[in-house]
Amino acid sequence: MKKTLLLLLAIFTICISNAQRPNGKKPNPITITGTVLDKDDNLPLEYATLILQSVRNPERITGGITNEKGQFSIETFPGNYNIKIEYLSYKSYEQKEQVLRASKDLGIIKLIPDLEQLEGVEVVGEKTTVELRLDKKVYNVGSDLTVKGGSVTDVLDNVPSVTVDEEGAISLRGNESVRILINGKPSALSGLSSDALQQLPAESIEKVEVITNPSARYDAEGTAGILNIILKQSKTTGLNGSVSVYTGYPKNNGASVNLNLRRKNFNIFTNTSYRYRDSPGNALFEQENFDTQGNTASYQDEIRGYNRQSDGFNTNIGFELFIDSTSSITNSLVYRKSNGDNTVDIDFFNFDANRNPTIQRNRYTNEAEEQEDVQYAVNYLKKFNKDGHELKIDYQYSRGIDIENSIINEVVLNDNSQLDTEQTINDESQKNQLVQLDYVLPFGKNNSSQLELGYRGIFNNFNTDFDFGILEQNIFNSDPQFSNELNYKEYVNAAYMQLGTKINKFNILGGLRMEASDIGIELVNTNDISNKKYVDWFPSIFLGYEFSEKEQFTLSYSRRLRRPRSRYINPFPSRSSNTNLFQGNPDLDPTYTNAFDLGYLKRWDNISFTTSAYYNRSTGVFQFITQERGDFVEIENPDDTANPILVPVQVRTPINLATDTRYGMELTTTYTPKRNWRLTWNVNLFQQIGKGDYTYTNFLNESITQNFDSNNFAWFTRLSAKIPLPAKIDFQTNLFYRGPNSNAQNRYKGVLSTNLGFSKDVIKDKASLSLNVSDLFNTRKRRTEATTLNVETYSEFQRRERQITLSFRYRFNQKQQQRERGNREGGEDDYDFEG
């Protein structure tokens, strides 16, 4: 690996050296100064915003804000700029195409109050806006009233194209094979499970990038695409930030602090939060069992009650050092720790073929959970003379643990007999390293073309130590039949190159990514070892045409894959129920997908409209199936001891089905009929066709072949409305509906949920008080009908019941106009072809 990195560094050094002009000198930075006053009373305007927009590259924006004397001093490079000075409720000051070759004092600039804005102030930065780029969509989340005091998953569930189901699984266009990145990289913040994201506060998110067809720059992982969560980091000079506290019912208490200190040569930032949460849930299983002739043999009902208690601490501390005007180095440390106390209370009711009660029992699971993650990252950024010409080098190390210790008691209520006490200990740990280099070189007339080269090495090691046994007089007796240790190694070395150009209104970006995978799976106790090494090539191409600034068209193709990991390959069955089990499959192979996407965006004065048509063709798709193992749980019948109650055991497990074809269309439109009003509607419709047969051997050594061909139409829609109420109160409501659908074995009924929120600025607009209700009508439940050879099951599952949250947020050294421009001050140097 060291030799590979040294070789790559040498190649990059040569590229950089060749890219420099032989005798060219770097331009020295210049300083733009001035003073902003109120025209009527000549008082200084603190926090007025100066924006310098490059004429040659309009997406390149720098700027800053005024101090308490109304003065500003901004350092930039010589160039041709559009100058704009803004202050909330004042008319903007503009100078177009100003050539700045040396330091300049703009003098005293007096802004005129805008009386129309004073009547109804709108914080533009809090809108949810859509940006369509050549190979991604950017959703500026802003301030969503319905997720105050919520988590990152609550925010994602409000992003068009994205859904979070009743078990917390995140899907993009209805496909769970989505890659989650934080600030462009895999992160310890996403943890070992989807529960980890629920520990991150919603207030920490700046925006979400939805990349349905990623370019060669990104990992090929994720057949549905990539969700890149960008955390907040202020670019404003000085000390500024915010403090938030919240409380809710069921218990949801927490606080978060967002601080930033920026000086000329450095920037220090932190996002720190603590949260305690009590999340009750419930489930229902109604099971009808048949004999070999198809006649009803018996019934079993399960009524489950869940209670998930957790408290978590998160902190992200970073230090950015500006070495000079063209280079910087950033160090950041992430620490996350949470503890959980989860209970599952199951009542079983058994009946004979005539629905007469036979036996009743209770199974109670108490699980103590501990999670801890640490991540260190360092980033070096070097910018060269040309706009967009840069080199980035990243290194990231993280480790994490997730320990679950469950004690399971079961009692037969008819005769109050106690069954054996079971205990499961699931100890998971991970150690991950990432090395990444990205080089970008614009060239051609007006930098209209761009070459990108890069390398990414991901070196992940996962360990799962699962132990199951019987607890007798506080002595644990392990059962080797159900206990094992799993080691999973995933090393991926990847290199990519992509080339893009813009010719008048036409854009093209083509790329190729190579990934060399080294995958190892070891079952320690049984000494089962498997290694898979393979090299894959992932081409991508993106075409775009701009009819105008308000109308765009895109066409794209990419090849993707999905690697199995974590719970998908863990072969140890869960034990919360002894008749309905979940079990991973270590023999899973990757899924490969060819993805095509056609996009269109149109904007009018108060309406924006974007739509996409997509087609995905996948092989070896993961599909959860429910199969009978062939064995039974035998329960003593107090009324007839000679004839015990027999309940068949079912196992839910993922397999590779042969092929999956998915095609569909999504549409998002936003309508702003008047100031401070916003209506957004999103709908996604798709057809999914699966074909494949699966043969397995059950517990009785019987070979069973099942056909899993399916043809399923699915759709979901989301409506959001944000309007002002009297007394300067903001109101927002979100309605979500997922239509009924089915797959090879399951039929899912429709799901409807409603969220709403209220917010009011207080303390001279330095603070906000918010109230929101999640799942207002308590209807967010998954309802399923499942059919296997000898069992039919109806089930309901509600992960979290209705939640009410009251939150308070106080901002210091942040006024409304600063929040309004927050995404633009010192913004990213986005290029037309950025992926």
C-alpha positions in Angstrom: 0.0 0.0 0.0 2.9 2.4 0.9 4.5 1.9 -2.5 1.1 2.6 -4.2 0.6 5.8 -2.3 4.2 7.0 -3.0 3.7 6.3 -6.7 0.4 8.2 -6.8 1.9 11.1 -5.0 4.7 11.2 -7.5 2.2 11.2 -10.4 0.3 14.0 -8.9 3.4 16.0 -8.3 4.4 15.7 -12.0 0.8 16.7 -13.0 1.0 19.8 -10.8 4.4 20.8 -12.0 3.5 20.4 -15.6 0.3 22.4 -15.1 2.1 25.5 -13.8 3.2 28.3 -16.2 7.0 28.2 -16.4 7.8 31.7 -15.2 4.4 32.8 -14.0 4.0 34.5 -10.6 1.1 34.0 -8.3 -0.9 37.2 -8.0 -0.7 38.9 -4.7 -4.0 39.2 -2.9 -5.7 42.7 -2.6 -7.9 44.1 0.0 -11.3 45.7 -0.5 -12.5 48.1 2.2 -15.4 50.4 2.9 -18.1 51.5 5.3 -21.9 50.9 5.2 -24.3 53.4 6.7 -28.1 53.9 7.0 -28.9 56.8 4.5 -31.5 58.3 6.8 -29.6 58.6 10.1 -26.0 57.9 9.0 -25.7 55.1 11.6 -23.4 52.2 10.8 -25.1 49.0 9.7 -23.5 46.0 11.6 -23.6 42.6 9.8 -24.3 44.1 6.4 -23.1 41.6 3.7 -20.5 42.3 1.0 -20.6 39.9 -1.9 -17.8 39.6 -4.6 -19.0 37.5 -7.5 -16.5 36.5 -10.2 -17.7 37.6 -13.6 -15.8 34.8 -15.3 -17.0 32.1 -12.9 -20.3 33.3 -11.4 -20.4 30.3 -9.0 -17.2 31.6 -7.3 -18.3 33.9 -4.6 -16.3 35.5 -1.7 -17.3 38.1 0.8 -17.8 39.0 4.4 -19.8 41.2 6.8 -19.4 44.6 8.4 -18.3 45.1 12.0 -20.0 47.2 14.7 -18.7 50.4 13.0 -20.2 49.3 9.6 -16.7 48.7 8.2 -15.6 45.8 6.1 -12.2 44.5 4.9 -12.2 41.6 2.5 -9.1 39.9 1.0 -9.4 38.5 -2.5 -7.4 38.1 -5.7 -7.3 40.6 -8.6 -10.1 40.1 -11.1 -13.4 41.2 -12.6 -16.2 41.2 -10.0 -19.8 42.0 -9.5 -20.0 43.9 -6.2 -23.1 43.7 -4.1 -23.9 44.9 -0.6 -27.0 43.7 1.2 -28.8 44.3 4.4 -32.1 42.9 5.5 -35.0 45.3 4.8 -32.7 47.6 2.8 -32.4 48.0 -0.9 -29.2 46.4 -2.2 -26.2 48.4 -3.6 -24.7 47.0 -6.7 -21.7 47.7 -9.1 -21.5 45.4 -12.1 -18.2 44.2 -13.7 -15.7 46.1 -11.6 -12.1 45.4 -12.5 -10.1 45.2 -9.3 -6.4 45.1 -9.9 -5.2 46.6 -6.7 -6.5 47.2 -3.2 -9.4 49.6 -3.2 -11.5 51.6 -0.7 -15.1 51.7 -1.8 -15.7 54.6 0.5 -19.0 55.3 2.4 -21.9 53.4 1.0 -25.4 54.4 2.2 -28.2 51.9 2.0 -31.9 53.0 1.6 -34.6 51.2 3.7 -37.0 49.1 1.7 -40.4 49.9 3.1 -42.1 46.9 1.3 -39.7 44.5 2.9 -40.2 46.0 6.4 -43.9 45.0 6.2 -43.1 41.3 5.8 -39.5 40.2 6.3 -38.6 36.9 4.6 -35.6 34.9 5.5 -34.6 33.6 2.1 -31.9 31.3 3.4 -34.6 29.2 5.2 -36.3 28.2 2.0 -35.9 24.7 0.7 -34.5 25.3 -2.8 -33.5 22.9 -5.6 -30.4 23.3 -7.6 -30.0 21.0 -10.7 -26.4 20.4 -11.7 -24.9 18.2 -14.3 -24.6 15.1 -12.1 -26.5 15.9 -8.8 -29.3 17.8 -7.2 -28.7 20.0 -4.2 -31.5 20.5 -1.6 -30.8 23.5 0.7 -32.7 22.2 3.7 -32.8 25.5 5.5 -35.0 25.7 8.6 -37.6 23.0 8.5 -40.1 23.7 11.2 -41.3 20.1 11.4 -37.9 18.7 12.5 -36.9 21.1 15.2 -35.5 18.9 18.0 -35.4 16.0 15.6 -32.5 14.0 14.0 -30.8 13.8 10.7 -33.2 11.0 9.7 -36.1 13.3 10.3 -34.6 15.8 7.9 -33.9 13.2 5.3 -37.5 12.1 5.5 -38.5 15.6 4.3 -36.1 15.6 1.3 -37.8 14.9 -2.1 -36.9 11.5 -3.5 -35.9 10.2 0.0 -37.9 8.1 2.4 -37.2 6.7 5.9 -39.3 3.7 6.6 -40.8 2.4 9.8 -37.6 0.6 10.7 -35.4 3.6 10.1 -34.1 2.3 6.7 -33.2 5.1 4.3 -34.3 4.8 0.7 -33.7 6.8 -2.5 -36.5 6.5 -5.0 -37.8 3.5 -3.1 -34.4 1.7 -3.2 -32.6 1.0 0.1 -29.2 0.6 -1.6 -28.1 4.2 -1.0 -24.7 5.3 0.1 -24.6 7.8 3.0 -21.7 10.3 3.1 -21.1 13.1 5.5 -19.2 16.0 4.1 -18.3 13.9 1.0 -16.8 10.9 2.9 -17.9 7.8 4.8 -18.0 8.9 8.4 -18.1 7.5 11.9 -21.1 9.7 12.4 -23.2 7.2 10.3 -22.1 4.4 12.7 -22.6 0.7 12.4 -26.4 0.9 12.0 -29.1 3.3 10.8 -29.8 4.2 14.5 -26.5 6.1 14.6 -27.9 8.9 12.3 -30.8 9.4 14.8 -28.2 10.6 17.3 -27.3 13.6 15.1 -29.4 16.8 15.6 -31.3 18.2 12.7 -29.8 21.7 13.4 -26.4 20.5 12.3 -27.3 20.1 8.6 -26.5 22.8 6.1 -27.8 20.9 3.0 -28.3 17.5 1.5 -26.9 16.6 -1.9 -29.0 13.9 -3.7 -26.9 12.2 -6.3 -29.1 9.7 -8.1 -26.5 8.9 -10.8 -23.0 9.6 -9.3 -20.1 10.4 -11.5 -16.7 8.6 -11.5 -15.5 10.9 -8.8 -17.6 9.0 -6.2 -17.5 5.5 -4.8 -19.4 3.0 -7.0 -21.1 1.8 -3.9 -24.9 2.4 -3.7 -27.0 1.2 -6.7 -29.7 3.8 -5.8 -27.2 6.6 -5.6 -25.6 8.8 -2.9 -26.9 11.1 -0.1 -24.2 13.5 0.9 -25.0 15.3 4.1 -23.2 18.6 4.5 -22.9 19.8 8.1 -22.9 23.4 9.0 -19.7 25.3 9.3 -19.8 29.1 9.4 -17.5 31.2 7.2 -18.3 34.5 9.0 -15.5 36.4 10.6 -15.5 36.6 14.3 -17.2 34.5 17.0 -20.7 33.4 16.2 -23.0 30.5 16.8 -26.2 29.3 18.4 -27.5 27.3 21.3 -30.6 25.1 21.1 -32.5 23.2 23.8 -35.6 21.1 23.4 -38.0 18.9 25.2 -40.8 16.6 24.1 -43.3 13.9 24.7 -42.6 10.9 24.7 -39.4 12.0 26.4 -37.2 13.8 24.0 -34.8 16.1 25.8 -31.6 17.6 24.5 -29.3 20.5 23.7 -26.9 21.5 21.0 -24.2 24.1 20.6 -22.9 25.4 17.3 -19.8 27.7 17.6 -17.4 29.2 15.1 -14.4 31.5 15.6 -12.9 32.8 12.4 -9.8 35.0 12.2 -7.6 36.0 9.3 -5.3 32.9 9.5 -7.5 30.3 11.1 -11.0 29.0 11.7 -12.2 27.0 14.7 -15.6 25.3 14.7 -17.6 22.8 16.7 -21.0 21.2 16.7 -21.8 19.5 20.1 -25.0 18.0 21.2 -26.6 15.8 23.9 -29.9 13.9 23.6 -32.1 11.7 25.7 -34.9 10.0 24.0 -37.7 7.5 24.9 -39.2 6.0 21.8 -42.2 3.6 22.3 -43.3 1.4 19.5 -45.5 -1.6 18.8 -46.0 -4.5 16.4 -48.7 -7.1 15.7 -48.3 -10.6 14.0 -51.4 -12.7 13.2 -50.2 -16.1 11.9 -52.2 -18.9 10.3 -50.5 -22.2 9.9 -51.5 -24.9 7.4 -50.9 -28.6 7.2 -49.4 -30.4 4.1 -53.0 -30.7 2.6 -53.5 -26.9 2.9 -56.0 -27.1 5.8 -55.7 -24.8 8.8 -53.8 -26.4 11.6 -53.5 -23.6 14.1 -53.2 -19.9 14.8 -50.7 -17.7 16.6 -51.0 -14.0 17.5 -48.1 -11.9 18.6 -48.5 -8.5 20.2 -45.2 -6.7 20.7 -44.5 -3.6 22.7 -41.1 -1.8 22.1 -39.5 0.8 24.3 -36.2 2.3 23.2 -34.4 4.6 25.7 -31.2 6.2 24.6 -28.9 9.0 25.6 -26.2 10.2 23.3 -23.4 12.7 23.1 -21.9 14.0 19.9 -19.2 16.5 19.2 -17.3 17.6 16.1 -14.4 19.9 16.7 -12.3 21.3 13.8 -9.4 23.6 13.3 -8.7 25.1 9.8 -5.3 26.8 9.3 -4.8 29.1 6.3 -1.2 28.6 5.5 -1.3 31.3 2.9 -3.8 32.8 0.5 -3.8 29.6 -1.6 -3.5 26.7 0.8 -5.1 25.5 4.0 -5.0 22.4 6.3 -8.0 21.3 8.4 -7.9 18.9 11.3 -11.2 17.6 12.8 -12.1 15.2 15.5 -15.5 13.5 15.9 -16.6 11.7 19.1 -19.9 10.0 19.6 -21.1 8.0 22.5 -24.6 6.6 23.3 -26.2 4.2 25.7 -29.5 2.5 25.2 -31.9 0.5 27.3 -34.3 -1.3 25.0 -37.1 -3.6 25.9 -39.4 -5.9 23.8 -42.5 -7.3 25.5 -44.2 -10.0 23.4 -47.5 -11.7 24.3 -48.2 -14.9 22.4 -51.7 -16.2 22.0 -52.1 -19.7 20.4 -55.3 -21.2 19.1 -56.4 -24.5 17.5 -57.8 -24.8 14.0 -61.2 -23.7 15.3 -59.8 -20.6 16.9 -60.2 -21.9 20.4 -57.5 -20.7 22.8 -54.9 -23.3 23.7 -52.0 -21.5 25.4 -50.7 -18.0 26.3 -47.1 -17.0 27.0 -45.0 -13.9 27.4 -41.5 -13.3 26.1 -39.6 -10.3 27.5 -36.3 -9.0 26.2 -34.2 -6.4 28.0 -31.3 -5.2 25.9 -28.5 -2.9 27.1 -26.7 -1.2 24.2 -23.5 0.8 24.2 -22.1 2.6 21.1 -18.9 4.6 20.8 -17.2 6.1 17.7 -14.1 8.2 17.3 -12.9 9.7 14.0 -9.9 11.9 13.1 -9.6 13.5 9.7 -7.0 15.8 8.1 -7.5 17.7 4.9 -5.0 19.6 2.8 -6.2 22.0 0.1 -4.0 23.7 -2.4 -5.4 26.3 -4.9 -3.5 27.4 -7.9 -3.6 30.4 -10.2 -6.6 29.4 -12.3 -10.1 29.4 -10.8 -10.9 25.8 -9.9 -7.4 24.5 -10.3 -6.7 22.7 -7.0 -5.4 19.7 -5.2 -7.0 18.0 -2.2 -5.5 15.3 0.0 -7.5 13.6 2.7 -6.7 11.1 5.4 -9.3 9.7 7.8 -9.2 7.2 10.6 -12.1 6.0 12.6 -13.0 3.2 15.0 -16.3 2.2 16.7 -18.0 -0.3 18.9 -21.6 -1.4 19.3 -22.3 -3.8 22.1 -25.8 -5.3 22.7 -26.4 -7.5 25.7 -29.9 -9.0 25.8 -31.6 -11.2 28.5 -34.7 -13.0 27.4 -37.3 -14.4 29.8 -40.3 -16.4 28.7 -43.2 -17.7 30.8 -46.2 -19.9 30.0 -49.1 -18.0 31.6 -51.6 -20.8 31.7 -49.6 -22.7 34.4 -47.1 -19.9 35.2 -44.2 -22.1 34.2 -40.8 -20.4 33.6 -38.9 -21.4 30.4 -35.1 -21.2 30.2 -33.7 -17.7 30.4 -31.8 -16.9 27.2 -29.0 -14.4 26.8 -27.4 -13.0 23.6 -24.3 -10.8 23.5 -23.6 -9.1 20.2 -20.3 -7.3 20.2 -19.5 -5.4 17.0 -16.4 -3.3 16.3 -14.9 -1.5 13.3 -11.7 0.1 12.3 -11.6 2.1 9.1 -9.0 4.1 7.2 -9.5 6.3 4.2 -6.8 7.9 1.9 -7.9 10.2 -0.9 -6.3 12.5 -3.5 -8.3 14.7 -5.9 -6.7 16.9 -8.6 -8.7 19.3 -10.7 -7.3 21.2 -13.7 -9.5 23.6 -15.7 -8.2 24.4 -19.2 -9.3 25.8 -22.5 -10.9 29.1 -23.4 -12.4 30.7 -20.3 -11.7 27.5 -18.4 -14.6 25.9 -20.2 -13.0 22.4 -19.9 -11.9 20.4 -16.8 -9.8 17.4 -16.1 -10.1 15.4 -12.9 -7.9 12.7 -11.5 -8.1 10.9 -8.2 -7.4 8.0 -5.9 -9.4 6.7 -2.9 -8.3 3.8 -0.7 -10.8 2.5 1.9 -9.5 -0.1 4.4 -12.3 -1.4 6.6 -12.2 -4.1 9.2 -15.4 -5.3 11.0 -15.7 -7.8 13.8 -18.9 -9.3 15.1 -18.8 -11.6 18.1 -22.2 -13.2 18.8 -22.8 -15.4 21.8 -26.1 -17.2 22.6 -26.8 -19.4 25.6 -28.9 -20.2 28.7 -28.6 -18.1 31.9 -28.9 -20.3 35.0 -28.4 -18.7 38.4 -26.5 -15.9 36.8 -24.1 -18.3 35.1 -24.0 -18.0 31.3 -23.8 -21.3 29.4 -23.0 -20.6 25.8 -24.6 -22.7 23.0 -22.0 -23.3 20.3 -24.8 -24.1 17.8 -25.9 -20.5 17.7 -22.7 -18.7 18.7 -19.8 -17.6 16.4 -17.4 -14.8 15.7 -17.4 -13.1 12.3 -14.5 -11.1 10.8 -15.2 -9.1 7.7 -12.5 -7.3 5.8 -13.2 -4.8 3.0 -10.2 -3.2 1.2 -11.0 -1.1 -1.9 -8.4 0.7 -3.9 -10.0 3.0 -6.5 -8.7 5.4 -9.2 -10.7 7.6 -11.5 -10.4 10.1 -14.3 -13.1 12.3 -15.8 -13.1 15.0 -18.4 -15.7 17.6 -19.0 -16.2 20.5 -21.3 -18.8 23.2 -22.0 -19.5 24.3 -25.5 -21.9 27.2 -25.6 -25.1 25.8 -24.0 -24.0 22.2 -24.2 -22.1 20.3 -21.4 -20.5 16.9 -21.4 -18.8 15.0 -18.6 -17.3 11.5 -19.1 -15.4 9.4 -16.6 -14.1 6.0 -15.7 -13.5 4.5 -12.3 -11.6 1.4 -11.4 -12.2 -0.4 -8.1 -10.0 -3.3 -6.9 -11.9 -5.0 -4.1 -10.4 -7.4 -1.6 -13.2 -8.9 0.6 -12.6 -11.5 3.3 -15.2 -13.2 5.5 -14.1 -15.5 8.4 -16.4 -17.5 10.8 -13.9 -18.0 13.6 -15.5 -20.8 15.6 -16.3 -22.9 12.6 -13.1 -21.9 10.7 -15.1 -21.1 7.5 -13.0 -18.7 5.5 -13.9 -17.1 2.1 -12.0 -14.5 0.2 -13.1 -12.6 -2.9 -10.9 -10.4 -5.0 -12.2 -8.7 -8.1 -11.6 -5.7 -10.2 -14.5 -3.7 -11.6 -14.8 -0.8 -14.1 -17.5 1.8 -13.7 -18.0 4.2 -16.6 -20.2 7.3 -16.4 -21.3 9.9 -18.8 -23.4 13.1 -18.4 -24.9 15.3 -21.0 -26.5 18.7 -20.3 -28.1 21.4 -22.3 -29.1 24.9 -21.0 -31.9 26.4 -22.9 -31.5 29.4 -20.6 -30.6 30.2 -17.0 -34.0 29.0 -16.0 -34.3 25.9 -18.1 -32.0 22.9 -18.2 -31.9 19.4 -19.5 -29.7 16.5 -18.5 -29.1 12.9 -19.6 -26.8 10.5 -17.7 -25.5 6.9 -17.4 -23.4 5.2 -14.7 -22.6 1.7 -13.5 -22.9 1.0 -9.8 -22.6 -1.8 -7.2 -23.8 -2.8 -3.8 -21.6 -4.8 -1.4 -23.3 -6.8 1.4 -22.1 -6.0 4.9 -23.1 -5.8 8.5 -26.5 -7.4 9.4 -26.9 -8.7 5.8 -24.0 -11.2 6.2 -24.2 -11.9 9.9 -25.5 -15.5 10.0 -26.5 -15.4 13.7 -30.3 -15.4 14.2 -32.0 -12.7 16.3 -33.7 -14.1 19.4 -36.3 -11.4 20.4 -38.8 -13.9 19.0 -38.2 -17.6 18.8 -40.7 -18.2 16.1 -40.0 -15.2 13.8 -36.3 -14.8 13.3 -34.0 -12.6 11.3 -30.7 -14.1 10.0 -28.0 -12.7 7.7 -26.5 -14.5 4.8 -22.6 -14.6 4.5 -22.8 -16.0 1.0 -24.3 -12.8 -0.5 -22.6 -11.5 -3.6 -22.5 -7.8 -4.8 -25.4 -6.4 -6.7 -24.5 -4.6 -10.0 -26.6 -1.9 -11.6 -26.7 0.0 -14.9 -28.5 3.3 -14.2 -29.9 5.8 -16.7 -31.4 9.1 -15.8 -33.2 11.9 -17.8 -33.7 15.2 -16.0 -35.5 18.5 -16.8 -35.7 21.8 -14.8 -37.8 24.9 -15.5 -38.2 28.0 -13.4 -40.7 30.8 -13.6 -41.1 33.9 -11.4 -42.9 32.0 -8.6 -42.8 28.4 -9.8 -40.0 25.9 -10.1 -40.5 22.5 -11.8 -38.1 19.6 -12.0 -38.7 16.1 -13.3 -36.7 13.0 -13.9 -37.3 9.7 -15.7 -35.0 6.8 -14.7 -34.2 3.2 -15.6 -32.1 0.8 -13.6 -31.2 -2.8 -14.5 -29.7 -4.8 -11.7 -28.3 -8.4 -11.2 -27.9 -10.3 -8.0 -30.3 -8.0 -6.1 -30.7 -8.4 -2.3 -34.2 -9.4 -1.4 -35.5 -10.3 2.0 -37.4 -13.5 2.0 -39.3 -15.4 4.7 -38.8 -19.1 4.8 -39.8 -21.9 7.1 -36.9 -23.7 8.6 -38.9 -26.9 9.0 -38.6 -27.1 12.8 -41.1 -26.1 15.4 -41.2 -24.5 18.8 -42.7 -27.0 21.2 -44.8 -25.6 24.0 -46.3 -27.7 26.8 -50.1 -27.7 26.7 -51.3 -27.6 30.4 -54.7 -28.9 29.2 -53.3 -31.8 27.2 -49.7 -32.6 28.2 -49.6 -35.5 25.6 -50.2 -33.1 22.7 -47.9 -30.1 23.0 -48.5 -26.9 21.0 -46.2 -26.8 17.9 -45.4 -23.5 16.3 -43.4 -23.4 13.0 -40.2 -21.4 13.0 -39.9 -18.8 10.2 -36.7 -17.0 9.2 -36.4 -13.7 7.4 -33.1 -13.5 5.4 -31.6 -11.7 2.4 -30.7 -13.6 -0.8 -29.4 -12.7 -4.3 -32.3 -12.8 -6.7 -31.4 -13.1 -10.4 -32.5 -9.8 -11.9 -34.3 -6.6 -11.0 -35.6 -4.0 -13.4 -36.8 -0.7 -12.1 -38.1 2.3 -14.1 -40.0 5.3 -13.0 -40.5 9.0 -12.9 -40.3 11.7 -10.2 -41.6 15.2 -10.2 -41.0 18.1 -7.8 -42.6 21.5 -8.0 -42.5 24.6 -5.7 -45.0 27.4 -5.8 -44.6 30.7 -4.0 -47.9 32.6 -4.5 -46.9 35.5 -2.3 -44.2 36.6 0.1 -43.4 34.1 2.9 -45.7 31.4 1.3 -44.2 28.2 -0.1 -46.0 25.1 -1.4 -43.9 22.1 -2.5 -45.2 18.9 -4.0 -43.1 15.8 -4.8 -44.3 12.5 -6.4 -42.3 9.4 -7.3 -43.8 6.5 -9.3 -41.9 3.4 -10.4 -42.4 -0.1 -11.7 -40.2 -2.9 -10.3 -39.9 -6.3 -12.0 -38.1 -9.1 -10.3 -37.2 -12.5 -11.7 -35.6 -15.4 -9.9 -35.9 -18.8 -8.2 -34.4 -19.7 -4.9 -33.7 -23.2 -3.5 -32.8 -23.9 0.1 -32.5 -26.8 2.5 -34.6 -26.5 5.6 -33.9 -27.7 9.1 -35.3 -31.2 8.3 -32.9 -31.5 5.3 -35.7 -31.0 2.9 -34.9 -29.2 -0.4 -37.5 -26.5 -1.2 -37.6 -24.4 -4.4 -39.5 -21.1 -4.4 -40.3 -18.8 -7.3 -39.9 -15.1 -6.5 -41.0 -13.5 -9.8 -42.8 -10.2 -9.1 -44.2 -7.3 -11.0 -44.8 -4.4 -8.6 -46.0 -0.8 -9.1 -45.1 1.5 -6.2 -45.4 5.2 -5.6 -45.1 7.8 -2.8 -45.9 11.5 -2.6 -45.1 14.3 -0.3 -46.8 17.7 0.1 -45.3 20.6 2.1 -46.9 23.9 2.9 -45.3 26.8 4.8 -47.4 29.9 5.4 -47.3 32.9 7.8 -49.9 33.2 10.5 -51.0 36.3 12.5 -48.6 37.5 15.3 -45.6 36.8 13.0 -45.9 33.0 13.6 -44.6 30.7 10.8 -46.6 27.5 10.2 -45.5 24.4 8.2 -47.1 21.1 7.5 -45.9 18.0 5.7 -48.1 15.2 4.4 -46.6 11.9 3.2 -48.3 9.0 1.6 -46.8 5.8 0.3 -49.1 3.7 -1.8 -49.7 0.0 -1.5 -47.1 -2.3 -3.2 -45.8 -5.9 -3.2 -42.8 -8.0 -3.8 -42.2 -11.8 -4.2 -43.7 -12.7 -0.8 -45.1 -9.6 0.8 -48.0 -7.2 0.1 -47.7 -3.8 1.8 -50.6 -1.6 2.5 -50.5 2.2 2.1 -49.0 4.5 4.8 -50.1 8.0 5.6 -48.4 10.4 8.0 -48.7 14.1 8.8 -46.2 16.4 10.5 -46.7 20.1 11.4 -44.7 22.8 13.1 -45.0 26.4 14.4 -42.2 28.9 15.0 -41.9 32.5 16.2 -38.9 34.7 16.5 -38.4 36.3 19.9 -35.9 38.4 21.9 -35.6 41.0 19.1 -35.3 38.2 16.5 -32.2 36.8 18.2 -34.0 33.6 19.2 -36.7 31.3 17.9 -39.4 29.3 19.7 -40.8 26.3 17.9 -43.4 23.6 18.4 -43.8 20.6 16.2 -45.7 17.3 16.1 -44.4 14.3 14.2 -47.0 11.8 12.9 -49.9 13.9 14.1 -52.6 11.2 13.7 -50.3 8.3 14.8 -50.9 6.5 11.5 -47.3 5.8 10.4 -47.4 2.0 10.5 -46.1 -0.7 8.2 -48.9 -3.2 7.4 -47.9 -6.4 5.6 -49.4 -9.6 4.4 -46.8 -12.4 3.9 -47.4 -15.8 2.4 -45.1 -18.8 2.5 -45.8 -22.5 1.7 -47.5 -23.3 4.9 -47.9 -20.0 6.7 -49.9 -16.8 6.1 -49.0 -13.8 8.3 -50.6 -10.3 8.7 -48.3 -7.9 10.6 -48.2 -4.3 11.7 -45.2 -2.4 12.8 -44.8 1.1 14.3 -41.2 2.0 15.2 -42.1 5.3 16.9 -45.3 6.7 18.1 -46.5 10.3 17.7 -43.9 12.8 19.0 -44.4 16.4 20.3 -41.4 18.6 20.6 -40.9 22.2 22.0 -37.5 23.8 21.1 -35.8 27.1 21.7 -32.8 28.4 19.8 -30.7 31.4 20.6 -28.3 33.0 18.1 -25.4 35.3 19.0 -23.6 37.5 16.6 -26.0 36.1 14.0 -28.7 38.4 12.7 -31.4 37.5 10.2 -29.6 38.9 7.2 -26.5 36.8 8.1 -28.6 33.6 8.2 -30.1 34.7 4.9 -26.7 34.8 3.2 -25.2 32.0 5.2 -24.8 29.7 2.2 -23.0 32.3 0.1 -20.4 33.8 2.4 -17.1 32.3 1.5 -19.0 29.5 -0.3 -17.6 26.5 -2.0 -15.8 26.9 -5.2 -18.4 24.9 -7.2 -17.5 24.2 -10.8 -20.0 23.4 -13.6 -18.9 19.7 -13.6 -18.7 19.1 -9.9 -20.1 15.7 -8.8 
